[in-house]
Amino acid sequence: MPRKTLPDDDPRRQLAQLERNIVQTDLLISRQIARIELTAEKGDDTTKAKGVLYGLRMVCEYWYAQKEILLAPREHE
């Protein structure tokens, strides 16, 4: 029997995707922090790695903002 799927614009589907994005980005942030620590231990320059970490944190903030928007009560519905 075919599985029922939600339309792409369904808020539950969008929320689930945002949650996956947040989890994946958090994982990338953790890996980047470990990379920075290893690089620092070796005495190498961490400037670029910290720039990447900053970018990942901005992406994560974006996902959280999108989630907040999706969960906000809608006045005109």
PLY file of the C-alpha trace (Angstrom):
ply
format ascii 1.0
element vertex 77
property float x
property float y
property float z
element edge 76
property int vertex1
property int vertex2
end_header
0.00 0.00 0.00
1.46 3.41 -0.95
2.47 5.67 1.89
0.64 8.97 2.25
2.95 11.94 2.01
2.47 15.53 2.99
2.59 18.28 0.36
5.87 20.22 0.25
4.20 23.35 1.62
2.69 21.55 4.63
3.92 23.25 7.84
4.61 19.89 9.50
6.86 18.85 6.64
8.59 22.22 6.68
9.10 22.00 10.44
10.54 18.49 10.14
12.97 19.69 7.46
14.00 22.67 9.59
14.65 20.33 12.53
16.84 18.14 10.29
18.71 21.22 9.07
19.32 22.36 12.65
20.60 18.94 13.74
22.89 18.66 10.71
24.25 22.18 11.16
24.84 21.58 14.88
26.83 18.49 13.93
28.91 20.51 11.46
29.53 23.13 14.16
30.74 20.46 16.59
33.07 19.02 13.97
34.41 22.46 13.12
35.10 23.22 16.79
37.05 19.95 17.05
38.96 20.88 13.89
39.84 24.28 15.36
41.05 22.68 18.59
43.24 20.22 16.67
44.63 22.98 14.48
45.40 25.12 17.53
47.12 22.18 19.27
49.41 21.84 16.26
50.19 25.54 16.53
48.70 26.29 13.12
46.66 29.35 12.17
42.96 28.91 12.98
41.72 32.10 11.31
40.05 30.43 8.32
38.62 27.61 10.42
37.11 30.17 12.80
35.62 31.99 9.81
33.96 28.78 8.71
32.65 28.26 12.25
31.21 31.79 12.24
29.44 31.05 8.95
28.01 27.79 10.26
26.67 29.58 13.32
25.00 32.16 11.08
23.37 29.36 9.09
22.12 27.79 12.31
20.67 31.12 13.43
18.89 31.33 10.09
17.32 27.88 10.57
16.14 28.85 14.07
14.65 32.08 12.72
12.82 30.16 10.00
11.47 27.77 12.62
10.29 30.71 14.74
8.52 32.23 11.73
6.84 28.92 10.91
5.65 28.44 14.49
4.44 32.02 14.96
0.69 32.43 15.22
-0.84 33.66 12.01
-3.20 36.62 12.31
-4.88 36.31 8.91
-5.76 32.63 8.79
0 1
1 2
2 3
3 4
4 5
5 6
6 7
7 8
8 9
9 10
10 11
11 12
12 13
13 14
14 15
15 16
16 17
17 18
18 19
19 20
20 21
21 22
22 23
23 24
24 25
25 26
26 27
27 28
28 29
29 30
30 31
31 32
32 33
33 34
34 35
35 36
36 37
37 38
38 39
39 40
40 41
41 42
42 43
43 44
44 45
45 46
46 47
47 48
48 49
49 50
50 51
51 52
52 53
53 54
54 55
55 56
56 57
57 58
58 59
59 60
60 61
61 62
62 63
63 64
64 65
65 66
66 67
67 68
68 69
69 70
70 71
71 72
72 73
73 74
74 75
75 76
